[in-house]
Amino acid sequence: MRYISTRGQAPALSFEDVVLTGMASDGGLYVPETIPQLSHDDLAAMAGFSYAEIAFQVMQPFVGGEIDDDTFREIVREAYATFNHDAVVPLKQLDANHFLLEQFHGPTLAFKDVALQLLGRILDHFLKKRGERAVIMGATSGDTGSAAIEGCRHCDNLDIFILHPHNRVSEVQRRQMTSVLANNVFNVAIEGNFDDAQAMVKASFADQGFLNGTRLVAVNSINWARIMAQIVYYVASAVALGAPHRQVSFSVPSANFGNVFAGYMAHQMGLPVKQFIIATNTNDILHRTLAANDFSKKELAATLAPSMDIVVSSNFERLLFDAYGRDGKAVADLLERFQKEPTALADAPLAKLRELFSSHSVNDTTILEVIREAHHRTGELLDPHTATGYRAAERARADQSTPVITLATAHPAKFAEAVVKAGFPGVPLPPHMEDLLEREERYTVLPADLAAVQRFVAENRR
Ligand SMILES: *Cc1c(COP(=O)(O)O)cnc(C)c1O
């Protein structure tokens, strides 16, 4: 399998190189050159398979033999054995035709575990094969950092440095990172805000000289392996509800568009999907683009669904590439204009997107209302991200006869503040995390100074 850039100028890469590379050298994102197909019979045969077996079958063509089948099967088995539910990502029925896909049974209680448990293991495998070590650096305002740390804590060939703004992440989120005491995990609390931390990570990727030749790897949502891992639960849940014999729709709480783009990939592979509903909070670039063809940046708003607080949806570029007939030049031109000024999509690509995608935006007041309403109607306590998906599913679904699956991207205990605001007494952490607030922590406080941070990384990597 070869991977090509959405901007058409970077060299095509193998799976191994794409996983180790992250962003393409022309500023684009890598996508598979051809899309493997799942036939009607392939899908029908998956009924009753374990999640790990479906995962192997869905992902194996993307790996393209670069990891031998037995090893890859074992990597997949180990990755999903870390989840606290035998179905890994279980479905729960809400009403006659509305289902919740619980993506929060992993180590950090949010859907990013699905991808990062796999990515860490794949990276470690390739590095071991090459006899190399690598350093991961990332900045987090809370959520992604812990999922990345949990995904890498057992990796012999990786050291991970996660920067968070000192005293500016919630206690639960900080402790999910800092209580991991593995000797390849380094938490750095930056005396500054998230943007300071982010800027230092970006500068480190731009000039990696401080690592003396050791590879710096990004595990952010543009890494192809994360998309690949997320395709699996679309297939598994649709099969559980009767695919390929009937169609399903999905409602996806969205920010960087990685989650819903994986669903689109499943559709391109042959999964019978009627509709993807993109749910946003008030950071609604995706909704404005689809509904009003307003493809423009808007100032960042802090919402009750903080993991969806974004200005730009980086993975949307991957969908644009297909919508523009895989014309890298057209995508590069559009995104260049977008960086400078408000712009719009051309008519034909927009029409194509609207055949499959709908969207709905949900503000904070409505998030609280939905948490109360969903609890009243179904007994389920939704987290604020999932609440946007729930409302979008009801407001934007095209027909009532097709089952709709809302992706529950986080456990309500992880975002208890919103749940309390909605009038509930709070949410206990699940049993395997009950003692989180008593666990020993380890982290280093550093000034918002690039040289100091880079010195810390260079001195502590193994
Ligand atoms: C990251 C995240 C999202 C958004 O997913 P994207 O792939 O960025 O669209 C939604 N909900 C939660 C809880 C998340 O952590």
The ligand as an SDF file (V2000), in Angstrom:
LIG
                    3D

 15 15  0  0  0  0  0  0  0  0999 V2000
  -10.8510   14.5740   20.3530 C   0  0  0  0  0  0  0  0  0  0  0  0
  -12.2660   14.4970   20.7970 C   0  0  0  0  0  0  0  0  0  0  0  0
  -13.3340   14.8040   19.9350 C   0  0  0  0  0  0  0  0  0  0  0  0
  -13.1250   15.2960   18.5170 C   0  0  0  0  0  0  0  0  0  0  0  0
  -12.6190   14.3190   17.6560 O   0  0  0  0  0  0  0  0  0  0  0  0
  -11.9590   14.7440   16.2430 P   0  0  0  0  0  0  0  0  0  0  0  0
  -11.3810   13.4890   15.7120 O   0  0  0  0  0  0  0  0  0  0  0  0
  -10.9330   15.7790   16.5570 O   0  0  0  0  0  0  0  0  0  0  0  0
  -13.0440   15.2750   15.3750 O   0  0  0  0  0  0  0  0  0  0  0  0
  -14.6320   14.6540   20.4230 C   0  0  0  0  0  0  0  0  0  0  0  0
  -14.8590   14.2650   21.6950 N   0  0  0  0  0  0  0  0  0  0  0  0
  -13.8630   13.9650   22.5470 C   0  0  0  0  0  0  0  0  0  0  0  0
  -14.1800   13.5530   23.9310 C   0  0  0  0  0  0  0  0  0  0  0  0
  -12.5240   14.0590   22.1340 C   0  0  0  0  0  0  0  0  0  0  0  0
  -11.5460   13.7650   22.9940 O   0  0  0  0  0  0  0  0  0  0  0  0
  1  2  1  0
  2  3  1  0
  2 14  2  0
  3  4  1  0
  3 10  2  0
  4  5  1  0
  5  6  1  0
  6  7  2  0
  6  8  1  0
  6  9  1  0
 10 11  1  0
 11 12  2  0
 12 13  1  0
 12 14  1  0
 14 15  1  0
M  END
$$$$
